[in-house]
Amino acid sequence: HVAHGTSLFAVTTTGLAGGASYFSSGNVDLLSAASIAISGMVTARLGAKFASKLSQNELKKVLGIFMIGVSPVVPLKPYLMSIK
């Protein structure tokens, strides 16, 4: 759990610095950013509560299942990004 929290903190601070840079250049869609941020904050809290109830081994298994479940989408990304 400490590694998870440490990683989230590092990602958050890096994301804030990068986001500030893009924002200062006028390259941020504020409505989209706000929608993603709000939904992310809600689901992050739910995910953190769920993760805190799992043992280290259970957390590893759930993460592994999730990654295997989402992995088929990776090769489809170019196709999905071309649909507008």
N, C-alpha and C positions, 0 to 999 in steps of 0.2 A: 504494500500500500504506500510506503514511503517513496518508492521509485515512481509510482503512478502520480502521486502528488507533485514530486519534483519535476517530472516531465511536463505535467500540465502547467506548472508555474513557468518553466522555461519557454514553452510554446506561447503562452500568453504574453510574456514580456517581449518576445521576438515579434509576435504578431502585432502588438501595439506599436512597436518602433517602425515596422514596415508599413503598417496602415497609416501612421502619421505622415510618413514620407509620401505615400501615394495621395493622401488627402491634400497635402500642401501643394501638390502638383495638379490638383483638380481631377484626379483619376479615381474618384470613388462615387458610386451610385448610392447616395445616402439612404433611399428607401429600401433598396435591396440589402444594404449593409445592416440597417436597423432590423429588418425582418429576420435575417440570418442570426444576428446577435441575440435577439429576444428568444427565438426558438432554441438557440444553442444554450442560453442560460437556463431555460426551463428544463431541457432534456439533460443537461449536465448535472443539475441537482438531482434529478431522478436517477441518473446513472450512478452518481456517487453514492446515493443511499443504497442502491442495489449492490454495488461493488463492495461496500463496507460490510455487508451481511455475508459475503462469501469468504471462504478460506483462500489462501494463496493458490492452492491446487485447483479449486473450483474456478477461481478467477482466470487462471491460465486456460482451463478447458473452455470456458465461455468465450474468451477472446479468440482462441483457436477456431472454434465453431463459427464465430462471427466472420473471421478472416476467410475461412474456406467458403462460407456462404456468399460473401461479397466479391471474391476473387474472379468469378466469371464476368463481372462487369468491366474489369480493367481492359481487356482487349477490345471491348465495345466502345470505349471512350471516344475515339476519333469519330465513329459513326454517330454516337449520341450528340456530340458537340456540333456536328454538321447539320443536324435537324433544327430548323428555325421556323 
